[in-house]
Each structure stands twice: as structure tokens, then as C-alpha cells.
Amino acid sequence: MNLTEEESCVHSNISCLDSSRKAASVLLYMSVAVIVTLTVCGNLLVIICICHFKQLHTPTNFLLLSLAMADCLVGVIVMPLYFTMLIEPHSCFGILYCTIFNVAAFYLTCISIYNVALIAVDRYIALSNPFHYSMKMTVNVTLRIIAILWLYSLIYNMVLLYFNGNIIDMKANVTCGECIVTVNNVWAIVDFIIVFLLPCSMIIIIYLNIFAIAKKHANKIRSVRKCPKIKNVSMASERKAAKSLGVLVAVFLVCLVPYYISAFLDVYVRKRSVHLAVSGTLTLIYLNSSINPIIYALFYPWFKKSVKLIITLKICGTESSVLHVLENDT
């Protein structure tokens, strides 16, 4: 009788443990669903705003559109696969699952990094040489640059994964709990330089110059009070745009830098603590795709006004694409 009671207690404890695990999994999946929904919907709003309203068809906004498209695809493809692996660490994932995840993750991360670098270059040219910018940096030129960026990123990452055996021999890289990507030491250095070091160094250097130029413009406006009002407004507009984009870039770097440093160390320092740091900081990179629409909402008046027009269904009107969504000082 005592043995039966002990067995029933054990079975009861196991069932309670299973119930707790199921409840925790449900809660985690609900949290992931909220994050993915916010990421996809937030970036879709950015895409709709820029595509629909003709007043927003500017080179800078098309670069933001490209970034929003990459962020939206992260929410649609990468986040669900990645968070499933985190929640179900003992599950085994198939070849197709890991191939889609690895290609999409590498490809979209590369696009995002270079997109942010292009945004920095765009603002630098606009502030340092506005006449040259307005003449040379047209919408068509920007769209060509964006197309080249997406094609270049695809080719580079397919080559990276192929020559390291991550596409032709995926069976060797599929394990339970995660999709492993093998990169040899030479490719690790090449990838670190091309995808992280060069673009991020360029972003930091350019933005230091941008803020120096913005400060110089501000000093000129203070010292020359007789300048035409239109010119003052134009300078103020460029400085404000640079500052808003500076917030976007700064948050992006905060999310990006820890991952690439820990990933680079993981190639040479084979320790569990470094591997865990890679997993944690990788989550931060993907969450950046959720943060970007919040930055737009906080720092871009045109985004708030456009979203209001979308929510109130005023974009359904025949002339809605030419509605005024820009403020005088943006």
C-alpha cells in the first residue's frame, strides 16, 4: 500500500511538472506571437506609408523602406523559426528548416547592416553637399542602389554558406535544439571584416562627421541672423533628419555590436559561456527589427500622420496618395 502511495505521488509530481512546462511553453509562444505580430505589422505600416504617399517618395525614405522590408521578412521568416528553437531546445529540426533559417538569417542581417550604412552615407552627402545631393541622388538612383544591395547580399551569403558546406551538406549541421552553421577560420575573418567591421566603422565615422557638420551649420545660423528664413529652415530640416536617423543607427549598433564580437570570439574560444553569449546577443539583433517601427513612431511626424490616415481609412480615397503628410520642419 505504501509503494502504491509513493508511486501515485511520483506520478502526481510528474504530471504537475508536465503541466508547468506546458503552461510555460504556452506563455512563451504567446509572447513570441505578440513580438512577431508587432514586428510584421509595424514594418508593414512603414512600407505602406512610404509606398502609398507620393510626398514620401524621397531617396532617404526609400532606404528606410528597404530596411523596413528586411525587418518585415525577419518577422515573417526568421523570428518564428528562431524562437521555436529557443522554446523547444530538445526538438530536432529538419534539413529544409535549418536551410531556410540560416540563409534567411544571414541574408537579411547583411542587408540590414549595409542598408543602415547607406542611410548614413545618404545623410552625409545631403548635409555636406546639398546641391550635389539634390542633383545626383535621385529616386531612380536610390532604387538601383537598393536593388544592387539586395542582389549583392544574396550572392555573398550563398557563397559563404556554400563554400563552408552549409548548403551542400546540411545533414552534418543539423542537431537537436539548434541549426549549426560551420565557418572555417579564414571565412570567419572575411565575414567579420565584410559584414561587420567595414560597414560599422563607416557608419560611426560618417555619423561623427555628420554631427560635426550639423554643429557647424547651427553655429552659422546663430552668427548670421540675416540669412534667409528658407535657408535656415532647410538647414534645420537636414539637422533634424540627421538626428532622427542617428537614433535609429545608434540603436542598431547597440543591438549589432555585441553579437558580432561574441560570434567572432566563438570561432576561436570554444567555451560554453561564449556560445551562450552568441545566442543571447542574436536575440537582440532580431528584436531590433521590432524596435525600428517604434523609433519611427517616436521621431518621425510623417509616420504618425500617415498611420493615422491609414487607421481612419482615409487612404481609400482616390486622391489619398497626394495628401500632405510632411511637417514644415521635417
BAKE-360534 format. One record per residue (C-alpha): residue in three letters; x, y negated, z. Coordinates in nm, 3 decimals. Last residue first. Layout:
BAKE-360534
+-----+---------+---------+---------+
|   r |       x |       y |       z |
+-----+---------+---------+---------+
| ALA |       X |       Y |       Z |
...
+-----+---------+---------+---------+
end
This chain:
BAKE-360534
+-----+---------+---------+---------+
|   r |       x |       y |       z |
+-----+---------+---------+---------+
| THR |   1.093 |  -6.772 |  -4.121 |
| ASP |   1.024 |  -7.132 |  -4.023 |
| ASN |   0.716 |  -7.206 |  -4.232 |
| GLU |   0.551 |  -6.877 |  -4.139 |
| LEU |   0.511 |  -6.608 |  -4.402 |
| VAL |   0.188 |  -6.412 |  -4.451 |
| HIS |   0.008 |  -6.622 |  -4.713 |
| LEU |  -0.231 |  -6.402 |  -4.913 |
| VAL |  -0.118 |  -6.312 |  -5.265 |
| SER |  -0.174 |  -5.935 |  -5.229 |
| SER |  -0.522 |  -5.994 |  -5.082 |
| GLU |  -0.664 |  -6.135 |  -5.405 |
| THR |  -0.895 |  -5.841 |  -5.485 |
| GLY |  -0.990 |  -5.786 |  -5.121 |
| CYS |  -0.903 |  -5.455 |  -4.952 |
| ILE |  -0.609 |  -5.623 |  -4.778 |
| LYS |  -0.862 |  -5.788 |  -4.545 |
| LEU |  -0.920 |  -5.452 |  -4.380 |
| THR |  -0.904 |  -5.605 |  -4.028 |
| ILE |  -0.621 |  -5.363 |  -3.946 |
| ILE |  -0.433 |  -5.451 |  -4.266 |
| LEU |  -0.467 |  -5.828 |  -4.219 |
| LYS |  -0.349 |  -5.796 |  -3.858 |
| VAL |  -0.058 |  -5.580 |  -3.974 |
| SER |   0.043 |  -5.854 |  -4.220 |
| LYS |   0.035 |  -6.123 |  -3.950 |
| LYS |   0.245 |  -5.916 |  -3.712 |
| PHE |   0.494 |  -5.828 |  -3.986 |
| TRP |   0.520 |  -6.187 |  -4.107 |
| PRO |   0.595 |  -6.302 |  -3.752 |
| TYR |   0.907 |  -6.079 |  -3.740 |
| PHE |   1.083 |  -6.053 |  -3.402 |
| LEU |   0.862 |  -5.840 |  -3.175 |
| ALA |   0.667 |  -5.639 |  -3.435 |
| TYR |   0.978 |  -5.580 |  -3.647 |
| ILE |   1.166 |  -5.465 |  -3.337 |
| ILE |   0.881 |  -5.225 |  -3.254 |
| PRO |   0.899 |  -5.091 |  -3.612 |
| ASN |   1.273 |  -5.019 |  -3.556 |
| ILE |   1.230 |  -4.831 |  -3.226 |
| SER |   1.071 |  -4.517 |  -3.370 |
| SER |   1.352 |  -4.461 |  -3.623 |
| ASN |   1.596 |  -4.529 |  -3.338 |
| LEU |   1.445 |  -4.223 |  -3.168 |
| TYR |   1.625 |  -4.010 |  -3.425 |
| ILE |   1.964 |  -4.155 |  -3.331 |
| LEU |   1.892 |  -4.123 |  -2.956 |
| THR |   1.809 |  -3.754 |  -2.995 |
| LEU |   2.150 |  -3.707 |  -3.156 |
| THR |   2.302 |  -3.867 |  -2.844 |
| GLY |   2.165 |  -3.591 |  -2.625 |
| SER |   2.264 |  -3.305 |  -2.855 |
| VAL |   2.619 |  -3.442 |  -2.905 |
| ALA |   2.657 |  -3.495 |  -2.529 |
| LEU |   2.556 |  -3.132 |  -2.474 |
| HIS |   2.834 |  -3.024 |  -2.711 |
| VAL |   3.084 |  -3.242 |  -2.524 |
| SER |   2.981 |  -3.083 |  -2.191 |
| ARG |   3.002 |  -2.734 |  -2.345 |
| LYS |   3.366 |  -2.783 |  -2.441 |
| ARG |   3.539 |  -2.723 |  -2.774 |
| VAL |   3.736 |  -3.044 |  -2.796 |
| TYR |   3.847 |  -3.081 |  -3.160 |
| VAL |   3.521 |  -3.072 |  -3.357 |
| ASP |   3.321 |  -3.184 |  -3.052 |
| LEU |   3.528 |  -3.503 |  -3.033 |
| PHE |   3.395 |  -3.616 |  -3.371 |
| ALA |   3.039 |  -3.535 |  -3.264 |
| SER |   3.088 |  -3.730 |  -2.935 |
| ILE |   3.213 |  -4.040 |  -3.121 |
| TYR |   2.945 |  -4.007 |  -3.388 |
| TYR |   2.666 |  -3.971 |  -3.135 |
| PRO |   2.770 |  -4.256 |  -2.904 |
| VAL |   2.800 |  -4.501 |  -3.200 |
| LEU |   2.452 |  -4.451 |  -3.351 |
| CYS |   2.194 |  -4.558 |  -3.092 |
| VAL |   2.387 |  -4.867 |  -2.976 |
| LEU |   2.474 |  -4.940 |  -3.340 |
| PHE |   2.107 |  -4.936 |  -3.443 |
| VAL |   2.008 |  -5.159 |  -3.151 |
| ALA |   2.273 |  -5.413 |  -3.258 |
| VAL |   2.166 |  -5.399 |  -3.624 |
| LEU |   1.798 |  -5.463 |  -3.549 |
| VAL |   1.888 |  -5.743 |  -3.307 |
| GLY |   2.117 |  -5.898 |  -3.569 |
| LEU |   1.832 |  -5.879 |  -3.821 |
| SER |   1.638 |  -6.119 |  -3.604 |
| LYS |   1.945 |  -6.340 |  -3.554 |
| ALA |   2.022 |  -6.351 |  -3.928 |
| ALA |   1.661 |  -6.436 |  -4.012 |
| LYS |   1.668 |  -6.718 |  -3.755 |
| ARG |   1.993 |  -6.852 |  -3.897 |
| GLU |   1.857 |  -6.841 |  -4.254 |
| SER |   1.537 |  -7.023 |  -4.152 |
| ALA |   1.724 |  -7.286 |  -3.952 |
| MET |   1.941 |  -7.355 |  -4.257 |
| SER |   1.633 |  -7.387 |  -4.479 |
| VAL |   1.452 |  -7.607 |  -4.226 |
| ASN |   1.752 |  -7.838 |  -4.204 |
| LYS |   1.772 |  -7.854 |  -4.583 |
| ILE |   1.403 |  -7.943 |  -4.607 |
| LYS |   1.441 |  -8.218 |  -4.346 |
| PRO |   1.702 |  -8.399 |  -4.546 |
| CYS |   2.022 |  -8.465 |  -4.352 |
| LYS |   2.024 |  -8.792 |  -4.158 |
| ARG |   2.090 |  -8.628 |  -3.822 |
| VAL |   2.436 |  -8.515 |  -3.924 |
| SER |   2.613 |  -8.406 |  -3.607 |
| ARG |   2.340 |  -8.174 |  -3.477 |
| ILE |   2.270 |  -8.017 |  -3.816 |
| LYS |   2.641 |  -7.965 |  -3.875 |
| ASN |   2.681 |  -7.796 |  -3.537 |
| ALA |   2.395 |  -7.557 |  -3.617 |
| HIS |   2.552 |  -7.470 |  -3.953 |
| LYS |   2.883 |  -7.390 |  -3.783 |
| LYS |   2.705 |  -7.170 |  -3.528 |
| ALA |   2.531 |  -6.983 |  -3.809 |
| ILE |   2.863 |  -6.939 |  -3.988 |
| ALA |   3.026 |  -6.795 |  -3.674 |
| PHE |   2.718 |  -6.576 |  -3.621 |
| ILE |   2.751 |  -6.440 |  -3.973 |
| ASN |   3.127 |  -6.386 |  -3.939 |
| LEU |   3.075 |  -6.168 |  -3.629 |
| TYR |   2.796 |  -5.997 |  -3.821 |
| ILE |   3.028 |  -5.916 |  -4.110 |
| ILE |   3.298 |  -5.769 |  -3.883 |
| ILE |   3.049 |  -5.550 |  -3.692 |
| ILE |   2.870 |  -5.422 |  -4.004 |
| MET |   3.197 |  -5.355 |  -4.190 |
| SER |   3.334 |  -5.159 |  -3.896 |
| CYS |   3.007 |  -4.962 |  -3.889 |
| PRO |   3.019 |  -4.891 |  -4.264 |
| LEU |   3.386 |  -4.779 |  -4.265 |
| LEU |   3.395 |  -4.580 |  -3.938 |
| PHE |   3.065 |  -4.394 |  -3.959 |
| VAL |   2.971 |  -4.228 |  -4.288 |
| ILE |   3.298 |  -4.250 |  -4.480 |
| ILE |   3.550 |  -4.230 |  -4.193 |
| PHE |   3.372 |  -3.966 |  -3.982 |
| ASP |   3.285 |  -3.768 |  -4.295 |
| VAL |   3.648 |  -3.760 |  -4.409 |
| ILE |   3.772 |  -3.667 |  -4.059 |
| ALA |   3.514 |  -3.387 |  -4.025 |
| TRP |   3.589 |  -3.275 |  -4.382 |
| VAL |   3.955 |  -3.221 |  -4.290 |
| ASN |   3.873 |  -3.045 |  -3.962 |
| ASN |   3.626 |  -2.799 |  -4.112 |
| VAL |   3.251 |  -2.859 |  -4.087 |
| THR |   3.008 |  -2.590 |  -3.971 |
| VAL |   2.647 |  -2.695 |  -3.921 |
| ILE |   2.455 |  -2.499 |  -3.659 |
| CYS |   2.076 |  -2.480 |  -3.659 |
| GLU |   1.967 |  -2.441 |  -3.298 |
| GLY |   1.793 |  -2.219 |  -3.040 |
| CYS |   1.866 |  -1.878 |  -3.188 |
| THR |   2.137 |  -1.884 |  -3.447 |
| VAL |   2.152 |  -1.964 |  -3.816 |
| ASN |   2.497 |  -2.061 |  -3.942 |
| ALA |   2.618 |  -1.735 |  -4.094 |
| LYS |   2.286 |  -1.683 |  -4.269 |
| MET |   2.328 |  -2.028 |  -4.431 |
| ASP |   2.599 |  -1.903 |  -4.663 |
| ILE |   2.559 |  -2.102 |  -4.988 |
| ILE |   2.414 |  -2.408 |  -4.814 |
| ASN |   2.626 |  -2.460 |  -4.501 |
| GLY |   2.942 |  -2.315 |  -4.654 |
| ASN |   3.162 |  -2.618 |  -4.583 |
| PHE |   3.189 |  -2.705 |  -4.953 |
| TYR |   2.810 |  -2.703 |  -4.988 |
| LEU |   2.728 |  -2.916 |  -4.680 |
| LEU |   2.966 |  -3.198 |  -4.774 |
| VAL |   2.881 |  -3.180 |  -5.147 |
| MET |   2.507 |  -3.197 |  -5.070 |
| ASN |   2.580 |  -3.484 |  -4.832 |
| TYR |   2.772 |  -3.687 |  -5.091 |
| ILE |   2.525 |  -3.626 |  -5.375 |
| LEU |   2.221 |  -3.725 |  -5.166 |
| SER |   2.388 |  -4.032 |  -5.018 |
| TYR |   2.500 |  -4.151 |  -5.364 |
| LEU |   2.147 |  -4.111 |  -5.505 |
| TRP |   1.984 |  -4.303 |  -5.217 |
| LEU |   2.247 |  -4.580 |  -5.232 |
| ILE |   2.228 |  -4.606 |  -5.613 |
| ALA |   1.850 |  -4.653 |  -5.591 |
| ILE |   1.894 |  -4.920 |  -5.320 |
| ILE |   2.150 |  -5.107 |  -5.535 |
| ARG |   1.915 |  -5.096 |  -5.834 |
| LEU |   1.628 |  -5.228 |  -5.620 |
| THR |   1.850 |  -5.512 |  -5.495 |
| VAL |   1.949 |  -5.613 |  -5.849 |
| ASN |   1.583 |  -5.616 |  -5.954 |
| VAL |   1.486 |  -5.829 |  -5.650 |
| THR |   1.753 |  -6.085 |  -5.731 |
| MET |   2.087 |  -6.136 |  -5.556 |
| LYS |   2.274 |  -6.329 |  -5.827 |
| MET |   2.116 |  -6.676 |  -5.848 |
| SER |   1.968 |  -6.709 |  -5.498 |
| TYR |   2.282 |  -6.560 |  -5.341 |
| HIS |   2.523 |  -6.779 |  -5.540 |
| PHE |   2.338 |  -7.088 |  -5.419 |
| PRO |   2.319 |  -6.960 |  -5.060 |
| ASN |   2.694 |  -6.893 |  -5.030 |
| SER |   2.792 |  -6.822 |  -4.669 |
| LEU |   2.443 |  -6.776 |  -4.527 |
| ALA |   2.279 |  -6.570 |  -4.801 |
| ILE |   2.603 |  -6.379 |  -4.868 |
| TYR |   2.632 |  -6.280 |  -4.501 |
| ARG |   2.264 |  -6.190 |  -4.477 |
| ASP |   2.286 |  -5.950 |  -4.772 |
| VAL |   2.612 |  -5.795 |  -4.647 |
| ALA |   2.450 |  -5.722 |  -4.308 |
| ILE |   2.142 |  -5.572 |  -4.476 |
| LEU |   2.373 |  -5.361 |  -4.694 |
| ALA |   2.542 |  -5.223 |  -4.380 |
| VAL |   2.198 |  -5.140 |  -4.234 |
| ASN |   2.117 |  -4.949 |  -4.551 |
| TYR |   2.454 |  -4.774 |  -4.534 |
| ILE |   2.375 |  -4.635 |  -4.190 |
| SER |   2.012 |  -4.550 |  -4.272 |
| ILE |   2.103 |  -4.366 |  -4.593 |
| CYS |   2.368 |  -4.157 |  -4.414 |
| THR |   2.118 |  -4.063 |  -4.141 |
| LEU |   1.860 |  -3.970 |  -4.405 |
| TYR |   2.093 |  -3.731 |  -4.589 |
| PHE |   2.248 |  -3.560 |  -4.285 |
| ALA |   1.912 |  -3.498 |  -4.116 |
| ALA |   1.732 |  -3.399 |  -4.437 |
| VAL |   2.002 |  -3.151 |  -4.544 |
| ASN |   2.034 |  -3.000 |  -4.195 |
| PHE |   1.659 |  -2.970 |  -4.129 |
| ILE |   1.567 |  -2.829 |  -4.470 |
| THR |   1.848 |  -2.572 |  -4.456 |
| CYS |   1.765 |  -2.477 |  -4.096 |
| TYR |   1.400 |  -2.401 |  -4.174 |
| LEU |   1.483 |  -2.223 |  -4.501 |
| ILE |   1.734 |  -1.996 |  -4.327 |
| GLY |   1.497 |  -1.902 |  -4.048 |
| PHE |   1.483 |  -2.023 |  -3.689 |
| CYS |   1.522 |  -1.808 |  -3.378 |
| SER |   1.340 |  -1.918 |  -3.063 |
| HIS |   1.520 |  -1.931 |  -2.729 |
| PRO |   1.557 |  -2.310 |  -2.715 |
| GLU |   1.184 |  -2.371 |  -2.786 |
| ILE |   1.140 |  -2.734 |  -2.672 |
| LEU |   1.470 |  -2.855 |  -2.818 |
| MET |   1.432 |  -2.658 |  -3.142 |
| THR |   1.078 |  -2.790 |  -3.182 |
| PHE |   1.212 |  -3.142 |  -3.121 |
| TYR |   1.446 |  -3.110 |  -3.420 |
| LEU |   1.193 |  -2.962 |  -3.663 |
| PRO |   0.922 |  -3.218 |  -3.578 |
| MET |   1.175 |  -3.507 |  -3.581 |
| VAL |   1.345 |  -3.426 |  -3.912 |
| ILE |   1.063 |  -3.403 |  -4.165 |
| VAL |   0.782 |  -3.659 |  -4.112 |
| GLY |   0.945 |  -3.889 |  -3.855 |
| VAL |   1.282 |  -3.887 |  -4.032 |
| LEU |   1.093 |  -3.947 |  -4.357 |
| CYS |   0.939 |  -4.260 |  -4.202 |
| ASP |   1.281 |  -4.383 |  -4.087 |
| ALA |   1.421 |  -4.341 |  -4.441 |
| MET |   1.122 |  -4.527 |  -4.587 |
| ALA |   1.158 |  -4.800 |  -4.323 |
| LEU |   1.526 |  -4.846 |  -4.416 |
| SER |   1.437 |  -4.880 |  -4.784 |
| LEU |   1.162 |  -5.131 |  -4.698 |
| LEU |   1.407 |  -5.332 |  -4.486 |
| LEU |   1.633 |  -5.349 |  -4.792 |
| PHE |   1.328 |  -5.456 |  -4.991 |
| ASN |   1.267 |  -5.726 |  -4.730 |
| THR |   1.616 |  -5.869 |  -4.777 |
| PRO |   1.584 |  -5.881 |  -5.157 |
| THR |   1.242 |  -6.054 |  -5.141 |
| HIS |   0.897 |  -5.924 |  -5.227 |
| LEU |   0.733 |  -6.040 |  -4.902 |
| GLN |   0.520 |  -6.306 |  -5.074 |
| LYS |   0.388 |  -6.033 |  -5.301 |
| PHE |   0.208 |  -5.866 |  -5.012 |
| HIS |   0.137 |  -5.500 |  -5.085 |
| CYS |   0.480 |  -5.332 |  -5.096 |
| ILE |   0.623 |  -5.519 |  -4.797 |
| CYS |   0.320 |  -5.470 |  -4.574 |
| ILE |   0.253 |  -5.110 |  -4.684 |
| ILE |   0.612 |  -5.003 |  -4.613 |
| VAL |   0.619 |  -5.176 |  -4.272 |
| LEU |   0.285 |  -5.018 |  -4.181 |
| LEU |   0.418 |  -4.678 |  -4.291 |
| ASN |   0.713 |  -4.734 |  -4.057 |
| GLY |   0.486 |  -4.777 |  -3.757 |
| CYS |   0.257 |  -4.489 |  -3.860 |
| VAL |   0.542 |  -4.240 |  -3.906 |
| THR |   0.735 |  -4.334 |  -3.593 |
| LEU |   0.427 |  -4.379 |  -3.374 |
| THR |   0.289 |  -4.041 |  -3.487 |
| VAL |   0.625 |  -3.868 |  -3.432 |
| ILE |   0.658 |  -4.014 |  -3.080 |
| VAL |   0.297 |  -3.924 |  -2.986 |
| ALA |   0.331 |  -3.570 |  -3.124 |
| VAL |   0.660 |  -3.529 |  -2.936 |
| SER |   0.489 |  -3.626 |  -2.610 |
| MET |   0.206 |  -3.380 |  -2.679 |
| TYR |   0.461 |  -3.108 |  -2.755 |
| LEU |   0.638 |  -3.179 |  -2.427 |
| LEU |   0.312 |  -3.165 |  -2.228 |
| VAL |   0.210 |  -2.840 |  -2.397 |
| SER |   0.554 |  -2.692 |  -2.329 |
| ALA |   0.537 |  -2.794 |  -1.961 |
| ALA |   0.191 |  -2.638 |  -1.925 |
| LYS |   0.310 |  -2.320 |  -2.096 |
| ARG |   0.614 |  -2.303 |  -1.869 |
| SER |   0.401 |  -2.358 |  -1.559 |
| SER |   0.156 |  -2.087 |  -1.669 |
| ASP |   0.441 |  -1.845 |  -1.732 |
| LEU |   0.581 |  -1.917 |  -1.385 |
| CYS |   0.238 |  -1.864 |  -1.228 |
| SER |   0.202 |  -1.535 |  -1.418 |
| ILE |   0.546 |  -1.425 |  -1.299 |
| ASN |   0.468 |  -1.519 |  -0.938 |
| SER |   0.140 |  -1.328 |  -0.949 |
| HIS |   0.309 |  -1.022 |  -1.099 |
| VAL |   0.569 |  -1.031 |  -0.821 |
| CYS |   0.298 |  -1.074 |  -0.557 |
| SER |   0.099 |  -0.784 |  -0.707 |
| GLU |   0.410 |  -0.567 |  -0.700 |
| GLU |   0.469 |  -0.655 |  -0.334 |
| GLU |   0.107 |  -0.571 |  -0.249 |
| THR |   0.133 |  -0.240 |  -0.431 |
| LEU |   0.456 |  -0.161 |  -0.251 |
| ASN |   0.285 |  -0.237 |   0.084 |
| MET |   0.000 |   0.000 |   0.000 |
+-----+---------+---------+---------+
end
